[in-house]
Amino acid sequence: MSDVDLSNLKLDGIEDIEEQKALPAGQYLVRITDAVMMNSKAGNPMLRLIAEFPDEPSGADIWHYLNMPVTDTEESQRLIRLKEIKRMLVAFGCDYGPDFFADPTPLIGQECELYISVEQDQNGTDRNRLNAPPLK
């Protein structure tokens, strides 16, 4: 037997719990729930965003990664990364100055409407992807 006190467990409704799923492609209201600078597997800085659909509770959260350009990033790739970063931050109404990347938490709670696409991950599971609009 276990010494764990199970008297306060509240498991009512567990039989009704289902996995959230990717939503069909389209325009949705998106809210950022987490924004963290972290290192990629290669050791380079990247911004990890987690977004939810406030009006679509059945939609799975989106984990979106923005790779930062570094000194050895090829120029063409650097420009692509800069454009993707700027598009996302402008869409959510956030500053993209150097101070932002030291603390990206101002993104948390920001909302905007974005086009959400559907892609399959390496396991063949449908995942939603954030698509920021082109810069004006």
Secondary structure, DSSP 8 states (H G I E B T S, - for coil): ------TT---TTGGG----B---SEEEEEEEEEEEEEE-TTS-EEEEEEEE-TT-TTB--EEEEEE---TTS-HHHHHHHHHHHHHHHHHTT---SHHHHH--GGGTT-EEEEEEEEEE-TTS-EEEEEE-----
